[in-house]
Amino acid sequence: MKNSNKNTYFKQVFEQLQEAGIIVKKHKHRLDSGEYNKRTFADRLGTYTGVIPAIMNGERGVTETIIRNLCQYFGVNEAYIRMGEGPIFSADTVEPPPTFGKRNIFYSAVYATAGDHLTEQAPTRGDVEFGIPGLQGSLFAFDVKGDSMEPILHPGDMVFCRPIESQKEIRQDEIYAIYADGRVRIKYIELEHNNYQTNLKLTSHNDIDHPPIYVDPNQNIKIYHVVHYLTDMGNRLGLL
């Protein structure tokens, strides 16, 4: 995800490696043992040179591949790069926080559809339970299908959702998964009032190709706030 806390932690790790003389301003043929320039540092992380400044500027997210290689090759504390917990480097690392390994996310095989081809299954807790550091509380995970929320969400992304207790919690510009009419949709929500009733207006980010959908809030619906998502943008662009 762009502009996440992991971007900030990555920038701090990068600056510490510079101060330690591990990342230096040298041409490749002048690097001493244990030294990296931006190009060889990116190579070691399994990515490309231009990705590094993009992460530093909050324009790209820190991938799992980058996290794994930072920890393996540069001794970075995984708890730090993920959540800012403990020291930057693992030589004197503390125990990971208790969220590591916690199974609080329930994966559902039901698609959370961002498009017109909609599933006819209600969201149910699937067989797979897992945890992601930093994501707390009881969450549902859905795979995204359709293009109505592009460029924020793409087909194949995974969204992590928390049920809301009341429609009063709905906020503009936040993304929700809505179960209604036997379907799950990923949309923005607006409460639209008229003289007779209040409807839920479901709108898309890609609203040119996808007109609004109106849902009666009095029917059997469930609303989930999308609190986090995972994307494979790097693979789609051929960068990973």
C-alpha positions in Angstrom: 0.0 0.0 0.0 1.3 3.4 -0.8 2.2 6.0 1.8 2.0 3.4 4.6 4.0 3.4 7.8 6.3 0.8 6.3 7.5 3.5 3.9 8.6 5.7 6.8 10.4 2.8 8.5 12.1 1.9 5.2 13.3 5.4 4.8 14.7 5.3 8.4 16.5 2.0 7.6 17.9 3.4 4.4 19.3 6.5 6.2 20.8 4.3 9.0 22.6 2.2 6.3 23.9 5.4 4.7 25.2 6.6 8.1 26.9 3.3 8.7 28.7 3.5 5.3 26.9 0.5 3.9 25.1 2.4 1.2 27.5 4.8 -0.5 27.8 7.1 -3.5 30.2 5.1 -5.6 30.3 3.5 -9.0 29.8 -0.2 -9.0 33.4 -1.0 -9.9 34.6 1.0 -6.9 32.5 -0.6 -4.2 34.5 -2.3 -1.4 33.3 -5.4 0.3 30.1 -4.8 2.3 29.3 -1.6 0.4 26.3 -1.0 -1.8 25.3 1.9 -4.0 21.6 2.5 -4.8 21.7 0.2 -7.8 23.3 -2.8 -6.1 21.2 -2.2 -3.0 18.1 -2.4 -5.1 19.4 -5.6 -6.7 20.0 -7.1 -3.3 16.4 -6.3 -2.3 15.1 -8.0 -5.5 13.8 -4.8 -7.1 14.9 -1.9 -9.4 16.8 1.3 -8.7 13.9 3.6 -9.3 11.7 1.7 -6.8 13.9 2.9 -3.9 13.2 6.7 -4.2 9.6 5.9 -5.0 9.3 4.1 -1.6 11.1 7.0 0.1 8.6 9.5 -1.4 5.6 7.4 -0.5 4.7 6.7 -4.1 5.2 2.9 -3.9 4.7 0.4 -1.1 7.2 -1.9 0.6 6.7 -5.4 -0.7 7.1 -8.7 1.2 10.2 -9.5 -1.0 11.9 -6.3 0.1 11.1 -6.9 3.8 12.4 -10.5 3.6 15.7 -9.4 1.9 16.2 -6.4 4.3 16.0 -8.8 7.2 18.1 -11.5 5.6 20.9 -9.5 4.1 21.0 -6.3 6.2 20.0 -7.6 9.6 16.9 -5.4 9.8 14.5 -6.2 12.7 11.3 -7.5 11.1 9.2 -6.1 13.9 10.7 -2.6 13.1 10.2 -2.6 9.3 6.6 -3.8 9.7 5.4 -1.8 12.7 8.3 0.4 14.1 8.6 -1.9 17.1 12.0 -2.4 18.7 15.4 -1.4 17.3 16.1 -1.0 13.6 18.6 -3.8 13.4 18.2 -7.3 14.9 21.6 -7.7 16.5 20.0 -6.5 19.8 16.4 -7.1 18.7 13.5 -7.6 21.1 10.8 -10.3 20.9 8.3 -9.6 18.2 5.0 -8.0 19.4 2.1 -10.4 20.2 0.3 -9.6 16.9 2.9 -11.8 15.1 1.3 -15.2 14.3 -2.1 -14.2 15.7 -5.0 -15.7 13.7 -7.5 -12.9 13.7 -8.3 -12.7 9.9 -10.8 -15.0 8.3 -10.4 -15.5 4.6 -13.6 -15.9 2.6 -13.7 -17.6 -0.8 -16.5 -15.1 -1.7 -15.3 -12.4 -4.2 -15.7 -8.9 -3.0 -16.7 -7.6 -6.5 -15.6 -4.3 -7.8 -17.6 -4.5 -11.0 -20.8 -5.7 -12.6 -20.3 -9.5 -12.5 -21.3 -10.1 -8.9 -21.1 -13.2 -6.7 -24.4 -14.6 -5.4 -22.9 -15.9 -2.1 -23.0 -14.1 1.2 -19.8 -13.6 3.0 -19.1 -16.4 5.4 -16.0 -17.3 7.5 -13.8 -19.5 5.4 -11.6 -22.4 6.4 -8.4 -20.3 6.3 -7.5 -18.2 9.4 -4.3 -16.2 9.5 -2.7 -13.0 10.8 -0.8 -10.0 9.5 1.4 -7.9 11.8 -0.3 -4.6 12.6 -3.9 -5.8 11.7 -5.8 -6.3 14.8 -9.4 -7.2 15.7 -11.7 -9.7 14.0 -11.4 -9.2 10.2 -12.7 -10.7 7.0 -10.5 -11.0 3.9 -11.9 -11.0 0.4 -10.3 -11.3 -3.1 -11.2 -8.4 -5.4 -12.9 -9.1 -8.8 -13.7 -6.4 -11.3 -12.3 -3.0 -12.2 -14.7 -0.4 -10.8 -12.4 0.7 -8.0 -9.3 1.1 -10.2 -6.7 2.5 -9.9 -7.0 2.0 -6.1 -8.0 -1.7 -6.2 -7.4 -4.1 -9.0 -8.6 -7.6 -9.7 -6.6 -10.1 -7.7 -6.0 -7.7 -4.8 -7.1 -8.7 -1.3 -9.1 -6.5 1.0 -9.3 -6.8 4.8 -12.6 -5.6 6.3 -14.0 -4.9 9.7 -17.8 -5.2 10.2 -19.4 -1.9 11.2 -22.1 -1.8 13.9 -24.2 1.1 12.6 -24.7 3.0 9.4 -23.7 6.1 11.4 -20.1 4.9 11.1 -20.1 5.4 7.3 -17.7 8.0 6.1 -17.3 9.6 2.7 -14.1 8.7 0.8 -13.8 5.4 2.7 -14.1 2.1 0.9 -16.6 -0.6 2.1 -17.6 -4.1 1.2 -21.4 -4.3 1.1 -23.4 -7.5 1.2 -26.9 -6.9 -0.2 -29.2 -8.8 -2.6 -27.0 -11.9 -2.2 -24.0 -10.0 -3.6 -20.8 -8.5 -2.3 -19.7 -5.2 -3.7 -16.6 -3.0 -3.1 -17.7 0.6 -3.2 -17.9 4.1 -1.6 -21.1 4.7 0.3 -23.3 7.8 0.5 -26.5 8.1 2.5 -29.0 9.7 0.1 -32.2 11.1 1.5 -35.5 11.9 -0.2 -39.0 12.6 1.0 -39.9 9.0 1.4 -36.8 7.1 2.5 -33.0 6.9 2.8 -31.0 4.8 0.3 -27.5 3.7 0.2 -25.8 5.1 -2.9 -22.9 2.8 -3.9 -20.4 4.6 -6.1 -17.2 3.5 -7.8 -13.8 5.1 -8.1 -14.0 4.3 -11.8 -17.4 6.1 -12.0 -17.3 6.8 -15.8 -17.7 3.1 -16.7 -19.7 2.2 -13.6 -22.8 4.1 -12.6 -24.0 4.3 -9.0 -26.0 1.5 -7.5 -28.8 2.1 -5.0 -29.6 -0.2 -2.1 -32.4 -0.1 0.4 -30.8 0.0 3.8 -33.8 -1.6 5.4 -33.2 -5.0 3.8 -30.8 -7.6 5.1 -27.4 -6.0 4.4 -24.0 -6.2 6.0 -21.4 -3.5 5.7 -17.6 -4.0 6.2 -15.1 -1.2 6.3 -12.0 -1.8 4.2 -9.2 -1.1 6.7 -6.3 -2.5 4.6 -5.5 -4.2 1.3 -2.7 -6.1 -0.4 -1.9 -5.6 -4.0 0.3 -7.4 -6.5 1.0 -4.3 -8.6 4.7 -5.1 -8.9 3.9 -8.4 -10.6 1.3 -6.7 -12.9 4.0 -4.2 -14.0 6.7 -6.8 -14.3 8.8 -5.2 -11.6 8.9 -8.2 -9.2 
